[in-house]
Amino acid sequence: MSSDILLDILPESYVHDFIIRLFQNFQKIIELYFKFIKT
Protein backbone atom coordinates (compact mmCIF):
# COMPACT_ATOMS: atom_id res chain seq x y z
CA MET A 1 0.00 0.00 0.00
CA SER A 2 1.60 3.24 -1.13
CA SER A 3 1.47 6.41 0.94
CA ASP A 4 -0.33 8.21 -1.91
CA ILE A 5 -3.34 5.89 -1.61
CA LEU A 6 -3.29 6.28 2.17
CA LEU A 7 -3.37 10.06 1.89
CA ASP A 8 -6.28 9.84 -0.55
CA ILE A 9 -8.32 7.72 1.87
CA LEU A 10 -7.61 9.72 5.01
CA PRO A 11 -8.99 13.25 5.42
CA GLU A 12 -6.31 15.91 5.25
CA SER A 13 -7.18 17.26 8.70
CA TYR A 14 -6.68 13.79 10.20
CA VAL A 15 -3.27 13.45 8.58
CA HIS A 16 -2.30 16.92 9.78
CA ASP A 17 -3.42 16.13 13.34
CA PHE A 18 -1.55 12.83 13.29
CA ILE A 19 1.68 14.51 12.13
CA ILE A 20 1.39 17.15 14.86
CA ARG A 21 0.85 14.52 17.57
CA LEU A 22 3.71 12.44 16.23
CA PHE A 23 6.01 15.47 16.31
CA GLN A 24 4.95 16.34 19.88
CA ASN A 25 5.62 12.79 21.03
CA PHE A 26 8.96 12.86 19.25
CA GLN A 27 9.93 16.03 21.15
CA LYS A 28 9.01 14.40 24.48
CA ILE A 29 11.07 11.31 23.63
CA ILE A 30 14.07 13.50 22.76
CA GLU A 31 13.71 15.43 26.04
CA LEU A 32 13.60 12.21 28.06
CA TYR A 33 16.54 10.86 26.08
CA PHE A 34 18.72 13.87 26.88
CA LYS A 35 17.68 13.80 30.55
CA PHE A 36 18.69 10.14 30.67
CA ILE A 37 22.10 10.92 29.12
CA LYS A 38 22.80 13.78 31.57
CA THR A 39 22.11 11.67 34.68
PDB file of N, CA, C and O in Angstrom, chain B, residues numbered from 101:
ATOM      1  N   MET B 101       0.848  -1.206   0.000  1.00  0.00           N
ATOM      2  CA  MET B 101       0.000   0.000   0.000  1.00  0.00           C
ATOM      3  C   MET B 101       0.881   1.254   0.000  1.00  0.00           C
ATOM      4  O   MET B 101       1.643   1.485   0.939  1.00  0.00           O
ATOM      5  N   SER B 102       0.773   2.033  -1.028  1.00  0.00           N
ATOM      6  CA  SER B 102       1.601   3.235  -1.126  1.00  0.00           C
ATOM      7  C   SER B 102       1.034   4.366  -0.277  1.00  0.00           C
ATOM      8  O   SER B 102      -0.160   4.390   0.024  1.00  0.00           O
ATOM      9  N   SER B 103       1.886   5.287   0.101  1.00  0.00           N
ATOM     10  CA  SER B 103       1.468   6.411   0.943  1.00  0.00           C
ATOM     11  C   SER B 103       0.498   7.338   0.212  1.00  0.00           C
ATOM     12  O   SER B 103      -0.318   8.008   0.845  1.00  0.00           O
ATOM     13  N   ASP B 104       0.585   7.376  -1.113  1.00  0.00           N
ATOM     14  CA  ASP B 104      -0.332   8.212  -1.910  1.00  0.00           C
ATOM     15  C   ASP B 104      -1.780   7.750  -1.750  1.00  0.00           C
ATOM     16  O   ASP B 104      -2.686   8.569  -1.592  1.00  0.00           O
ATOM     17  N   ILE B 105      -1.988   6.450  -1.792  1.00  0.00           N
ATOM     18  CA  ILE B 105      -3.335   5.891  -1.614  1.00  0.00           C
ATOM     19  C   ILE B 105      -3.830   6.189  -0.202  1.00  0.00           C
ATOM     20  O   ILE B 105      -4.986   6.562  -0.003  1.00  0.00           O
ATOM     21  N   LEU B 106      -2.945   6.021   0.769  1.00  0.00           N
ATOM     22  CA  LEU B 106      -3.294   6.281   2.170  1.00  0.00           C
ATOM     23  C   LEU B 106      -3.747   7.723   2.366  1.00  0.00           C
ATOM     24  O   LEU B 106      -4.736   7.985   3.050  1.00  0.00           O
ATOM     25  N   LEU B 107      -3.023   8.643   1.768  1.00  0.00           N
ATOM     26  CA  LEU B 107      -3.373  10.061   1.887  1.00  0.00           C
ATOM     27  C   LEU B 107      -4.696  10.381   1.201  1.00  0.00           C
ATOM     28  O   LEU B 107      -5.421  11.282   1.625  1.00  0.00           O
ATOM     29  N   ASP B 108      -5.003   9.648   0.151  1.00  0.00           N
ATOM     30  CA  ASP B 108      -6.285   9.841  -0.548  1.00  0.00           C
ATOM     31  C   ASP B 108      -7.460   9.369   0.305  1.00  0.00           C
ATOM     32  O   ASP B 108      -8.525   9.986   0.307  1.00  0.00           O
ATOM     33  N   ILE B 109      -7.256   8.272   1.025  1.00  0.00           N
ATOM     34  CA  ILE B 109      -8.323   7.716   1.873  1.00  0.00           C
ATOM     35  C   ILE B 109      -8.557   8.606   3.093  1.00  0.00           C
ATOM     36  O   ILE B 109      -9.694   8.964   3.402  1.00  0.00           O
ATOM     37  N   LEU B 110      -7.484   8.953   3.771  1.00  0.00           N
ATOM     38  CA  LEU B 110      -7.607   9.725   5.013  1.00  0.00           C
ATOM     39  C   LEU B 110      -7.899  11.194   4.737  1.00  0.00           C
ATOM     40  O   LEU B 110      -7.359  11.767   3.791  1.00  0.00           O
ATOM     41  N   PRO B 111      -8.750  11.810   5.559  1.00  0.00           N
ATOM     42  CA  PRO B 111      -8.986  13.249   5.425  1.00  0.00           C
ATOM     43  C   PRO B 111      -7.702  14.024   5.743  1.00  0.00           C
ATOM     44  O   PRO B 111      -6.894  13.600   6.570  1.00  0.00           O
ATOM     45  N   GLU B 112      -7.539  15.128   5.091  1.00  0.00           N
ATOM     46  CA  GLU B 112      -6.314  15.911   5.252  1.00  0.00           C
ATOM     47  C   GLU B 112      -6.135  16.400   6.688  1.00  0.00           C
ATOM     48  O   GLU B 112      -5.018  16.430   7.206  1.00  0.00           O
ATOM     49  N   SER B 113      -7.237  16.781   7.324  1.00  0.00           N
ATOM     50  CA  SER B 113      -7.176  17.261   8.705  1.00  0.00           C
ATOM     51  C   SER B 113      -6.690  16.163   9.647  1.00  0.00           C
ATOM     52  O   SER B 113      -5.957  16.430  10.600  1.00  0.00           O
ATOM     53  N   TYR B 114      -7.102  14.933   9.376  1.00  0.00           N
ATOM     54  CA  TYR B 114      -6.682  13.793  10.196  1.00  0.00           C
ATOM     55  C   TYR B 114      -5.179  13.568  10.071  1.00  0.00           C
ATOM     56  O   TYR B 114      -4.482  13.351  11.062  1.00  0.00           O
ATOM     57  N   VAL B 115      -4.700  13.624   8.845  1.00  0.00           N
ATOM     58  CA  VAL B 115      -3.271  13.448   8.578  1.00  0.00           C
ATOM     59  C   VAL B 115      -2.471  14.553   9.266  1.00  0.00           C
ATOM     60  O   VAL B 115      -1.437  14.292   9.881  1.00  0.00           O
ATOM     61  N   HIS B 116      -2.957  15.774   9.157  1.00  0.00           N
ATOM     62  CA  HIS B 116      -2.301  16.925   9.775  1.00  0.00           C
ATOM     63  C   HIS B 116      -2.229  16.755  11.290  1.00  0.00           C
ATOM     64  O   HIS B 116      -1.185  16.987  11.901  1.00  0.00           O
ATOM     65  N   ASP B 117      -3.345  16.350  11.890  1.00  0.00           N
ATOM     66  CA  ASP B 117      -3.421  16.131  13.338  1.00  0.00           C
ATOM     67  C   ASP B 117      -2.461  15.026  13.769  1.00  0.00           C
ATOM     68  O   ASP B 117      -1.779  15.140  14.788  1.00  0.00           O
ATOM     69  N   PHE B 118      -2.420  13.968  12.987  1.00  0.00           N
ATOM     70  CA  PHE B 118      -1.546  12.834  13.285  1.00  0.00           C
ATOM     71  C   PHE B 118      -0.076  13.253  13.262  1.00  0.00           C
ATOM     72  O   PHE B 118       0.695  12.868  14.142  1.00  0.00           O
ATOM     73  N   ILE B 119       0.305  14.029  12.271  1.00  0.00           N
ATOM     74  CA  ILE B 119       1.683  14.509  12.134  1.00  0.00           C
ATOM     75  C   ILE B 119       2.061  15.399  13.318  1.00  0.00           C
ATOM     76  O   ILE B 119       3.164  15.289  13.855  1.00  0.00           O
ATOM     77  N   ILE B 120       1.153  16.270  13.718  1.00  0.00           N
ATOM     78  CA  ILE B 120       1.392  17.150  14.865  1.00  0.00           C
ATOM     79  C   ILE B 120       1.601  16.332  16.143  1.00  0.00           C
ATOM     80  O   ILE B 120       2.539  16.583  16.899  1.00  0.00           O
ATOM     81  N   ARG B 121       0.733  15.365  16.376  1.00  0.00           N
ATOM     82  CA  ARG B 121       0.855  14.515  17.569  1.00  0.00           C
ATOM     83  C   ARG B 121       2.144  13.715  17.545  1.00  0.00           C
ATOM     84  O   ARG B 121       2.815  13.570  18.566  1.00  0.00           O
ATOM     85  N   LEU B 122       2.480  13.204  16.392  1.00  0.00           N
ATOM     86  CA  LEU B 122       3.712  12.436  16.229  1.00  0.00           C
ATOM     87  C   LEU B 122       4.926  13.310  16.551  1.00  0.00           C
ATOM     88  O   LEU B 122       5.850  12.867  17.235  1.00  0.00           O
ATOM     89  N   PHE B 123       4.922  14.531  16.064  1.00  0.00           N
ATOM     90  CA  PHE B 123       6.010  15.471  16.309  1.00  0.00           C
ATOM     91  C   PHE B 123       6.122  15.815  17.790  1.00  0.00           C
ATOM     92  O   PHE B 123       7.224  15.883  18.335  1.00  0.00           O
ATOM     93  N   GLN B 124       4.971  16.035  18.445  1.00  0.00           N
ATOM     94  CA  GLN B 124       4.954  16.343  19.876  1.00  0.00           C
ATOM     95  C   GLN B 124       5.511  15.179  20.691  1.00  0.00           C
ATOM     96  O   GLN B 124       6.297  15.381  21.617  1.00  0.00           O
ATOM     97  N   ASN B 125       5.106  13.974  20.346  1.00  0.00           N
ATOM     98  CA  ASN B 125       5.621  12.788  21.033  1.00  0.00           C
ATOM     99  C   ASN B 125       7.117  12.634  20.799  1.00  0.00           C
ATOM    100  O   ASN B 125       7.859  12.249  21.702  1.00  0.00           O
ATOM    101  N   PHE B 126       7.543  12.930  19.606  1.00  0.00           N
ATOM    102  CA  PHE B 126       8.958  12.856  19.253  1.00  0.00           C
ATOM    103  C   PHE B 126       9.779  13.828  20.102  1.00  0.00           C
ATOM    104  O   PHE B 126      10.867  13.484  20.565  1.00  0.00           O
ATOM    105  N   GLN B 127       9.261  15.037  20.303  1.00  0.00           N
ATOM    106  CA  GLN B 127       9.929  16.028  21.148  1.00  0.00           C
ATOM    107  C   GLN B 127      10.057  15.531  22.584  1.00  0.00           C
ATOM    108  O   GLN B 127      11.107  15.692  23.205  1.00  0.00           O
ATOM    109  N   LYS B 128       8.995  14.928  23.112  1.00  0.00           N
ATOM    110  CA  LYS B 128       9.012  14.401  24.480  1.00  0.00           C
ATOM    111  C   LYS B 128      10.040  13.290  24.623  1.00  0.00           C
ATOM    112  O   LYS B 128      10.762  13.228  25.619  1.00  0.00           O
ATOM    113  N   ILE B 129      10.105  12.418  23.630  1.00  0.00           N
ATOM    114  CA  ILE B 129      11.069  11.315  23.632  1.00  0.00           C
ATOM    115  C   ILE B 129      12.499  11.861  23.629  1.00  0.00           C
ATOM    116  O   ILE B 129      13.357  11.361  24.357  1.00  0.00           O
ATOM    117  N   ILE B 130      12.751  12.869  22.823  1.00  0.00           N
ATOM    118  CA  ILE B 130      14.071  13.502  22.755  1.00  0.00           C
ATOM    119  C   ILE B 130      14.433  14.134  24.104  1.00  0.00           C
ATOM    120  O   ILE B 130      15.564  13.996  24.571  1.00  0.00           O
ATOM    121  N   GLU B 131      13.475  14.823  24.726  1.00  0.00           N
ATOM    122  CA  GLU B 131      13.711  15.433  26.040  1.00  0.00           C
ATOM    123  C   GLU B 131      14.085  14.378  27.076  1.00  0.00           C
ATOM    124  O   GLU B 131      15.054  14.543  27.818  1.00  0.00           O
ATOM    125  N   LEU B 132      13.320  13.305  27.122  1.00  0.00           N
ATOM    126  CA  LEU B 132      13.603  12.212  28.059  1.00  0.00           C
ATOM    127  C   LEU B 132      14.960  11.581  27.772  1.00  0.00           C
ATOM    128  O   LEU B 132      15.699  11.226  28.690  1.00  0.00           O
ATOM    129  N   TYR B 133      15.274  11.449  26.506  1.00  0.00           N
ATOM    130  CA  TYR B 133      16.540  10.858  26.082  1.00  0.00           C
ATOM    131  C   TYR B 133      17.727  11.686  26.576  1.00  0.00           C
ATOM    132  O   TYR B 133      18.703  11.137  27.085  1.00  0.00           O
ATOM    133  N   PHE B 134      17.640  12.992  26.427  1.00  0.00           N
ATOM    134  CA  PHE B 134      18.717  13.869  26.880  1.00  0.00           C
ATOM    135  C   PHE B 134      18.815  13.909  28.400  1.00  0.00           C
ATOM    136  O   PHE B 134      19.916  13.982  28.946  1.00  0.00           O
ATOM    137  N   LYS B 135      17.679  13.863  29.086  1.00  0.00           N
ATOM    138  CA  LYS B 135      17.682  13.799  30.552  1.00  0.00           C
ATOM    139  C   LYS B 135      18.375  12.526  31.018  1.00  0.00           C
ATOM    140  O   LYS B 135      19.139  12.539  31.982  1.00  0.00           O
ATOM    141  N   PHE B 136      18.103  11.436  30.328  1.00  0.00           N
ATOM    142  CA  PHE B 136      18.690  10.141  30.666  1.00  0.00           C
ATOM    143  C   PHE B 136      20.208  10.167  30.469  1.00  0.00           C
ATOM    144  O   PHE B 136      20.946   9.599  31.274  1.00  0.00           O
ATOM    145  N   ILE B 137      20.668  10.811  29.424  1.00  0.00           N
ATOM    146  CA  ILE B 137      22.103  10.922  29.124  1.00  0.00           C
ATOM    147  C   ILE B 137      22.809  11.767  30.196  1.00  0.00           C
ATOM    148  O   ILE B 137      23.910  11.428  30.632  1.00  0.00           O
ATOM    149  N   LYS B 138      22.179  12.852  30.611  1.00  0.00           N
ATOM    150  CA  LYS B 138      22.798  13.775  31.568  1.00  0.00           C
ATOM    151  C   LYS B 138      22.953  13.155  32.955  1.00  0.00           C
ATOM    152  O   LYS B 138      23.898  13.481  33.673  1.00  0.00           O
ATOM    153  N   THR B 139      22.044  12.271  33.336  1.00  0.00           N
ATOM    154  CA  THR B 139      22.107  11.670  34.677  1.00  0.00           C
ATOM    155  C   THR B 139      23.124  10.539  34.741  1.00  0.00           C
ATOM    156  O   THR B 139      23.302   9.928  35.794  1.00  0.00           O
TER     157      THR B 139
END
